[in-house]
Amino acid sequence: MILVRHEIGEVLRDFRQQKGRTLRQVAGRASVALGYLSEVERGQKEASSEILASVAEALEVPISIIMREVSDRLSVLEGMPTFPDVVPDDLVALDAELAESELSLH
């Protein structure tokens, strides 16, 4: 069974380690108990949206980036295709053509 809390914990740990911060540093900046944050990172506890926001702020990472990474990981675990972060060139060209044709109609 895929548990979202496991992926959230792994993403938070990955970002913390990428930033070169200790669990104690992040817990202190986020005003979260060290033991609780440790349990969140290990996927043993569900973090509230307030806790996630505090930890994201302590890590200086937007919560949207954290949740996107969680979503991407869940997609992989579920065997779903991942989608590119950019709009393909052919869709950009089509959008430009549609906008141009709308202008010519007016």
C-alpha positions as CSV (number, residue, x, y, z in Angstrom):
1,M,0.0,0.0,0.0
2,I,1.3,3.4,-0.9
3,L,1.1,5.9,2.0
4,V,1.4,9.6,1.2
5,R,3.0,10.2,4.6
6,H,6.0,8.1,3.6
7,E,6.6,10.1,0.5
8,I,6.1,13.4,2.3
9,G,8.7,12.3,4.9
10,E,11.2,11.2,2.2
11,V,10.8,14.5,0.3
12,L,11.3,16.6,3.5
13,R,14.4,14.6,4.4
14,D,15.8,14.9,0.9
15,F,15.3,18.7,0.9
16,R,16.8,19.0,4.4
17,Q,19.8,17.0,3.4
18,Q,20.2,18.9,0.1
19,K,20.3,22.1,2.1
20,G,22.9,20.6,4.5
21,R,20.8,21.1,7.5
22,T,20.4,18.9,10.5
23,L,17.1,17.6,11.8
24,R,17.7,19.7,15.0
25,Q,18.2,22.9,12.9
26,V,15.1,22.5,10.9
27,A,13.0,21.5,13.9
28,G,14.2,24.6,15.7
29,R,13.5,27.0,12.9
30,A,10.1,25.4,12.3
31,S,9.2,25.3,16.0
32,V,8.5,21.6,15.8
33,A,9.6,19.0,18.3
34,L,12.7,17.2,17.1
35,G,11.2,13.8,17.8
36,Y,8.0,14.6,16.0
37,L,9.9,15.9,12.9
38,S,12.0,12.8,12.9
39,E,8.8,10.6,12.9
40,V,7.4,12.7,10.1
41,E,10.5,12.2,8.0
42,R,10.4,8.4,8.7
43,G,6.7,8.3,7.6
44,Q,5.5,7.3,11.0
45,K,3.4,10.5,11.7
46,E,1.0,12.5,9.5
47,A,2.0,16.1,9.4
48,S,-0.7,18.8,9.5
49,S,-0.7,21.4,6.8
50,E,0.5,23.9,9.4
51,I,3.5,21.7,10.3
52,L,4.3,21.2,6.6
53,A,4.1,24.9,6.0
54,S,6.5,25.6,9.0
55,V,9.0,23.0,7.8
56,A,8.8,24.3,4.2
57,E,9.5,27.8,5.5
58,A,12.4,26.5,7.7
59,L,13.8,24.8,4.6
60,E,13.3,27.8,2.4
61,V,11.4,25.7,-0.1
62,P,7.9,26.6,-1.3
63,I,5.3,24.2,-0.1
64,S,4.2,23.9,-3.8
65,I,7.6,22.5,-4.7
66,I,7.5,20.0,-1.8
67,M,4.0,18.8,-2.8
68,R,4.9,18.6,-6.5
69,E,7.8,16.3,-5.6
70,V,5.5,14.2,-3.5
71,S,3.1,14.0,-6.4
72,D,5.8,13.0,-8.9
73,R,7.0,10.3,-6.5
74,L,3.4,9.0,-6.1
75,S,2.9,8.9,-9.8
76,V,6.0,6.8,-10.3
77,L,4.9,4.4,-7.5
78,E,1.5,4.1,-9.1
79,G,3.0,3.5,-12.5
80,M,1.5,6.6,-13.9
81,P,3.2,8.6,-16.7
82,T,4.9,11.8,-15.6
83,F,4.2,15.0,-17.4
84,P,6.8,17.5,-18.6
85,D,7.3,20.8,-16.8
86,V,7.2,22.7,-20.0
87,V,4.6,23.0,-22.8
88,P,5.7,21.1,-25.9
89,D,6.6,23.4,-28.9
90,D,3.8,22.1,-31.1
91,L,1.2,23.2,-28.5
92,V,2.8,26.6,-28.1
93,A,2.7,27.0,-31.9
94,L,-1.0,25.8,-32.0
95,D,-1.9,28.3,-29.3
96,A,-0.2,31.1,-31.2
97,E,-2.1,30.1,-34.4
98,L,-5.4,30.1,-32.5
99,A,-4.8,33.5,-31.0
100,E,-3.8,34.9,-34.4
101,S,-7.0,33.5,-36.0
102,E,-9.1,35.0,-33.3
103,L,-7.6,38.4,-33.9
104,S,-8.3,38.2,-37.6
105,L,-11.9,37.4,-36.9
106,H,-12.4,40.7,-35.0
